[in-house]
Amino acid sequence: MKRLICMMLLGAGLSSFGIGDLQPLENWEPVASGVWKVQIGETDRELAYTDMAARPPRLDALNALPDVPFPFSESPIEFHRSDERMVQVHIPTKSDEVIYGFGLQLDGIKKSGKVLNLNVDHWAKGGGRTHAPVPFYISSRGYGVFFNTARYLKVHVQVGNRKDSPNLPDPVDRNPPPEEPAPGPWKALPDSDAVEANVRAAGLEMIVFSGKSLQDIVARYNLYCGGGVLPPLWGLGFWHRVPSDFNAAQSQSEVTAFARHRIPLDVLGLEPGWMTRSYPCTFEWQKYRFSDPAAFTQRMLDQGIRLNLWENPFVSPEGTLYKKLYPLSGSHLVWLGLVPDYTLPEAQEILCTQHANEHLSIGVSGYKIDEVDGYDRWLWPDHATFPSGTPAEAMRQAYGLIMQNMLYKDLFHKNNTRTYSLVRSSNGGASGLPFVLYSDSYQHSEYITGVSAASLGGILWTPEVRQAGSPEEWRARIQTVCFSPLAMLNAWSSKTKPWEYESVTDDVRSVIQLRMRLLPYLYTAFADYNRKGIPPMRAMVLEQGVGPVKTRDAAAKLDGVTNPYAESVELEQNDQFMFGPSILVAPYYEKNLLKRNITLPKGNWYDFYTGEFVGNGTTIEVATPERIPLFVKEGAVIPMLTKSIDNSRDAYGHPLEVRHYGKQPGSFELYEDDGKTFDYEKGDYALRTFSFADGKLTQKRIRPGVPLFGEVERWMEMTK
Amino acid sequence: MKRLICMMLLGAGLSSFGIGDLQPLENWEPVASGVWKVQIGETDRELAYTDMAARPPRLDALNALPDVPFPFSESPIEFHRSDERMVQVHIPTKSDEVIYGFGLQLDGIKKSGKVLNLNVDHWAKGGGRTHAPVPFYISSRGYGVFFNTARYLKVHVQVGNRKDSPNLPDPVDRNPPPEEPAPGPWKALPDSDAVEANVRAAGLEMIVFSGKSLQDIVARYNLYCGGGVLPPLWGLGFWHRVPSDFNAAQSQSEVTAFARHRIPLDVLGLEPGWMTRSYPCTFEWQKYRFSDPAAFTQRMLDQGIRLNLWENPFVSPEGTLYKKLYPLSGSHLVWLGLVPDYTLPEAQEILCTQHANEHLSIGVSGYKIDEVDGYDRWLWPDHATFPSGTPAEAMRQAYGLIMQNMLYKDLFHKNNTRTYSLVRSSNGGASGLPFVLYSDSYQHSEYITGVSAASLGGILWTPEVRQAGSPEEWRARIQTVCFSPLAMLNAWSSKTKPWEYESVTDDVRSVIQLRMRLLPYLYTAFADYNRKGIPPMRAMVLEQGVGPVKTRDAAAKLDGVTNPYAESVELEQNDQFMFGPSILVAPYYEKNLLKRNITLPKGNWYDFYTGEFVGNGTTIEVATPERIPLFVKEGAVIPMLTKSIDNSRDAYGHPLEVRHYGKQPGSFELYEDDGKTFDYEKGDYALRTFSFADGKLTQKRIRPGVPLFGEVERWMEMTK
């Protein structure tokens, strides 16, 4: 061995591999207020996530935000490129700093002390492999970092110590003798002073965000990715996916049964049985089950029901698209179906034309794009080749995004029809794409965590309901999903119905009805996502309030007093989240099915249902499992429908109830448009404000336009 | 996106990425009988595992074996190199082919249908990440494939289908309507026709092995890696590791207690407390616990006890080696200790000189090299840099090997002193290195599987005992470890003793004594590993017997009759294994603690203890948990000591009992040497045969030399 190694030393050159080889990243380019980017090496631009975003950066909205300083002026980010075709970056962190994010991590949002392989995959607990491993994180010190590359990113989040670090802790003997005790406890993970990451690529684009608060940082990320999605109004109603083998008659019966049980319904999802062949797919209607798809779809639309079609992207040799897509697909098959290279315009054209002609033209409203995530044994290997030359790894990371981008732009946007759809993988830059993530996993606490985790990375997540072990679990899961981005029962395999457990059916109906009544509030929350980048549902850490958290000490005090959320900087608080601007949601789940604790941030909080004051910066216990615990911020104004409706059609022109909570004045800016087209992008939307002050409501139309909802029928001071 | 993609298409060139880009691997170079190699691209030779082997290929021994044809003459292996710095290979397989191997895979030896990331790591069930992910596999069709590179290898083992494959199965609709039923069951993993693998490197060396049987293929692999290790005789005795905080007096008490309980003991292992600082390490004696290491070591040697010292490679700033090794270590620390670049001769020199002066010179006999495996959060990142220029990935894959190679060559071999030591990671080419693997995991069934798995990849594994939940589990675990390469109780944390459970102490003592009595048989089994490449303990699949298994059909019939091991081609049989040439071991474990089934291969088998015939190609049940089930092949001859001994010293000159089982004649070639030096490499060893025929034993000395063991005192026909 020695001789060879000596030769190697001569060949490689010691100097080029020393530890002094990190170079400061200079040339940060200010892109917009609070946004800077830099390019290391040569990036393959087609692999940048932002190229798959729904829209270009919202520079106007960003530049309307206050200026903030570049967060790495004092301690620069450093980098190194090796001849192994690897780029590494070293991002300094302070000892009191906490890192959150990296996409849909269902095991928690705090990532300090972890090593993550950010690879698209079925959910694999703890290692970073997930349906949406968004390479974006935020720091408790008030900045965000985005790796804009569809590569497998490996990140050491405050794990590891460089030997030339000026901040090295003193080692501690792990087995000291009694005569010479150690100065402190030995740590399996010594304190680190950096986030380090690497990609195997010739280059890397990094984007840094700053802001006035953690929420502001996330909002700027979303705006940089084109803003958040604004779903059609029907997308925010209740969804139901029928069993895989249902035919037209069975599907109609299901809709009728919903009406009979007075359970709201807006979207019916058809699972693989609607197709002539699935796994792999033809995308063509199965005539044995749906003899007249156009008539069926129209009949559904007549009842206010939108159809969502399941598909996976892998093309069956028994379908008409196969021959055309064969030369435009990758070297490997998935379930013996082609993997089209949808980075190619001609491949996009083939699928979108078929979808437009056979689905959209007859009134289909959306898709569920399944199986774009993994596992390794299901998808293509990393050595697969694609006709565009896109590396297999990038295809794996971005396939879900590519599908979303294609269907959004070339099918729905092109036809000026909004969709709200489902997808099982996503990644960076996705905030504007009208797709919601879901999983095959099914742990309720993880599903609740998903709502928080998704909010940190520009993605949306549905904790869909499939089945339950008890009536109480059933009720709690439906309560959770009704306060998520997409309220869905997915009975594809379980064959469940909302009235599965008679003992809780009234509670189930109530919470779905409450979601319907909240449509005005919820639709505006999404408009704020679209226009301001503020996620409609949010992790509690985004509610820190006054300015970015600079240190744990700072977090411990807000306005000079103890901050109850100091704990959330260190401990996670993923079983409660924010819904829209002012409602805190704390679902019942698992061991907390009948009673649970809730930590209220600083400020006065009120019970949503009764208006009563419940606490300020305290932990309270609730035990009212028949309804989901909801708490409202001091001064909040909440517009609702006066009555429950069974379908979002009935929201149009429906009179409003406007509620005010607490003692302080407050206001709400209601967003309205046609609820279904992209005309709002041309300015066709209306805004009106509801302001409560001195015990009275003032409505002001600040932007004219056709209103979606009706007039205010009643206003309510909820807090006496 | 479209514009960018069009540009990319022009830039990359469609043609160079088409699916027709696999090229046949030609230029296979015959290296020895049954061994061919080929190089793809430019390999970095310092990363080849064979360069870290104990010895160069045993070409003489290989060329003495029968010629066999190259297994890929009809269907060539193909390859492709991409400008992404990736090499992929495509190795055709037949539909009836089964793949085994890839190193220490504790979840089973059959790997068909799996995707493996062959990365050195703590054991991670199912994904390929393990302490010794040897990139070598064998096929039921009679060949082996070795990827001779210290890279992360990703292998799709008969998973995946290329779209240009001539063997594609017809897709099956997963959701057929009743009117059009599917022709067969839908498969989540469609039948594949290849093993595909990739590395991210500029090149790759592959070596193909063939042979007359699966055992012969493995033997040729081991011979190519320099042959198997021959441990010192003491290494095959019983080992005990004392609690971490034990001092010299406590260690001596433990040795005394072993003698008092009449439990054999050859090796005492000291855990981290022997060092002044550990995690990271100084390698220097902790004087508070061991005030006179030389006297202590000598006192142990005087009692026949060898010392084994725990260490991990990470260098504490509080030790004398730190300053010298600082410039010769990598960019990152582990537990705040340096990671020396031991591919550098000057770094090797520093450690070996210290070890020679402070350990070897006073009589220390070996090491336990801990923590060379992972996890990611403990070791260095893939972007770490090392002064030799060796990539961090290769350092991760090979660090355990590099340590083994260095200590073997530059410490022990250089001083003509054999060692038998422990290590927690290994990899390809390791068969000649005197180190045995162990793990932090502790599932008994996995530990038994480890014995089989290790035998397929030139590594040794100890299912060490630490604690148990019941006396019966305790006994069963000690029985298992006594029939493994290294019989050890590791009480570093559990503080257990062999006499932990009084109710089974007699059984525990018996099985340890049986191991001692079997030393002549066992030592020869290791000599066969050394000289012929035959693993001393072996997976049952290596016992197929007559020639390589060509197909499942062929496996189903051996000599024209049904082969009970046909099942083991499809199902795994990892809870029984071969020990030496003729003993089948079937430990009790977990749900089979008091009774279990055993599948006997074709041929007559006899109870080891009684000599009774037990079966031929049948499954039998045993329920004698007080002793480990052992079965002996027809005609086998087994040399043993006449009596049990408490220390391997007493084996020297000890009289022999030679047993014969069954009705057929048989013989045994006993290997003997000094049991402790490398003089055998210069020819200083003896051979004698014991032959049973017509009811009488003949002893023949076929190679003169000083015998290790004594004369035959009795021979026994075990089968009446």
Interface residues (C-beta under 8 A of the other chain):
Chain A: M1 K2 L4 I5 C6 M7 M8 L9 G11 A12 G13 L14 S16 F17 G18 I19 D21 D44 R45 E46 D51 M52 H80 S82 E84 R85 M86 Q88 G113 K114 V115 K154 H156 V159 G160 N161 R162 K163 D164 L168 P169 D170 P171 D173 R174 N175 P177 P178 E179 E180 W186 A188 L189 P190 E196 N198 R200 S244 D245 N247 E271 P272 G273 M275 T276 R277 S278 Y279 P280 Q286 Y288 R289 S316 P317 E318 Y326 S329 G330 S331 H332 L333 W335 L336 G337 L338 T343 L344 P345 Q348 Y375 D376 R377 W378 W380 P381 D382 H383 T385 F386 P387 S388 G389 T390 P391 E393 N405
Chain B: M1 K2 L4 I5 C6 M7 M8 L9 G11 A12 G13 L14 S16 F17 G18 I19 D21 D44 R45 E46 D51 M52 H80 S82 E84 R85 M86 Q88 G113 K114 V115 K154 H156 V159 G160 N161 R162 K163 D164 L168 P169 D170 P171 D173 R174 N175 P177 P178 E179 E180 W186 A188 L189 P190 E196 N198 R200 S244 D245 N247 E271 P272 G273 M275 T276 R277 S278 Y279 P280 Q286 Y288 R289 S316 P317 E318 Y326 S329 G330 S331 H332 L333 W335 L336 G337 L338 T343 L344 P345 Q348 Y375 D376 R377 W378 W380 P381 D382 H383 T385 F386 P387 S388 G389 T390 P391 E393 N405
